[in-house]
């Protein structure tokens, strides 16, 4: 949620009264995870799964397996949540919930919106959150609090706030980052896991093409307890850059 491009506008959600409903109501209905949708999505990841290389710290994995936490990653492609879900499944971790851009929950495409929600996604309206619209901000925090404290599930955020053009010479350059993830971790007294992704750019386009699939690198080496969180957004961005660097190196090892 770092910045909003001029062409990003508030979204008319597939559930018109989304911001007025309680999290309990939402997670019993429109945000209820579907086993069928989850299995279907995991099946779609099978062609790319052998190409995902994970470099992880044992202590980080133990924390990720222990209980709820906020997981943050750099953001390169729409396939990033799919890759994160695939590695969680491979490592035997609880499947996380994802804060996804509200455009994926557009009321003009309710079936697709419901599919994303059935896989653990929930809307993050970048335009309204950045404008400080109170009902949207409060509902976002209510939903994230509910995920971490009531459902006791992991929460995935992409603090870069979107997919932006990357410098040609360095595909994993981190753009602006806010301290939103740290605030959510602190208010819910849960750890913050910082991970890195590399090689996911245009993955969904390349995967079906013979010979075009490249290695995807995933790094999981930094974790912070609630009383050890980075000082500010710049500090978090620096750590995310280190994770992205590790992931990039892992993706090039083979």
C-alpha positions, 0 to 999 in steps of 0.5 A: 500500500505504498503508492497509488497510480493515477489510473487506480480507482476505487472498486465496486466489489462483488459483495456490495455490503462488504465493508458493512459486514462483520468478519465472522459473517464474511468468513462464513460466506463469501470469504469461506475457503473452498477445498475444491477451489484450493485443490484445483489451484494446487493442481494448476501449480503442478507444472511449475512446482518442480521449478521452484527452489526454496532456500529457508532458515530452519528457525523461520520455518519453525515459526511459520509452522507454529502459528499465525504470522504476517508473511511479506514478500516482494511483488513481481507478478500475479502468480506470486500468491500462487507460488507462495501457496504452492510452497506453503503446501510443499513445506506442510505449512498452513495455507495462508490468507492473501490480501489481494488487489480489489480489482480481482473482486470486481462486481462485474466479474463475481464468479472470478471474484468468488474463486479468488476468495475461495482460495483465501483471498480478500480485497485490498482497495489501494485507492480507498486505503490511500485516500484514508476512507475510514470504513475501508480502513477499519474493515481491512484491519478488522479482517486482518485481525480476524484472520490472525487472532480468530482464525489463527491463520497466516496472512500474506501481504505484498508491501510494495503495493502493486506490480511495477516496472522493474529496471532492466538490469535488476529485475528484483529491485524493491520499490516503495514500502509502507509500514502497514505489515509491521503495524498489523503484526504488532497490533496482533502480537504475531511474528513478521516473516520476510521472504523473497521471490525471484523468477515469477515475472510473466510466469503464467505466460511462460509456464505453458510454453516448452523451454520457456519455464525458468527456475523460481527462487524463494527465500525465507531467512528473516523473521521478527518477533512483535517486539523486534520489528524493523524500525520503519518502512525503509528498514523493512524495504532493505530486508526485503531487498536482501531476501529478493537478492537471495531468491534471485541467487537461488533461481540462478543456481541451476 
